[in-house]
């Protein structure tokens, strides 16, 4: 169960896409934005928990100007055995900006999660993550690349590459519709898996430590993903939908132990939310 529910990663991938289309972006002055999001199937590069949990998280963002922001999002999960259970809070500080010729878009951020000690989510072993993304923007295709570092008991790193094309339709003076069909490939190391198995072995066999026999320090393709972020901006209000289809790769399997192996299949899931600028 590796790339299971890394909500923080999913949220900030979505945030990077939506920020390029944010019709209420501040013009250098402080702003406060609030919102709430829902994910139909929590997953981390297509890896999901055995209960197929969904997630809900309200969010508050403070923008110091149009480039620097700070936000926090408490995470609540739902599944067959749990209803709206608080699992922790994810905080982020970040920077985004465009080059003078507006050909390059940069997004750099640091994520610090604060999960409950009793949290059973695999991402609860994460202590911090830093990510840098850059996009080359043009009228035909936007080319995107990124690198990230994830700290648990050990350091993992990952890279991503993708393309998208932004369609923007101004409906009237206060309303704009944005569509952003996208295709991405994600790769990374998986050492935090060992940390998770060690931390969460009590979930399956109390007092028995599960062993990961795979070499998780190698850089492997983790998933391919297709998505279609849709943003409807009405003045200071946004409605956001992001239907996605993820194809997980290189799932870690424990021999003769399917109950503690990574769970993941080709999966359609939906991220939906609303945001409002105060």
Buried (B, 14 or more C-beta within 10 A) or exposed (E): BBBBBBBBBBBBBBBBBBBBBBBBBBEEEEBEBBBBBBBBBBBBBBBBBBBBBBBBBBBBBEBBEBBBBEBBBBBBBBBEEEEEBEBBBBBBBBBBEBEEEEEEBBBBBBBBBEBBEEBBBBBBBBBEBBBBBBBBBEEEBBBBEBBBBBBBEEEBBBEBEBBBBBEEEEEEEEBBBBBBBBBBBBBBBBBBBBBBBBBBBEBBEEEEEBEBEBEBEEEBBBBBBBBBBBBBBBEBBBBBBBBBBBBBBBBBBBEEEEEBBBBBEEBEBEBBBBBBBE
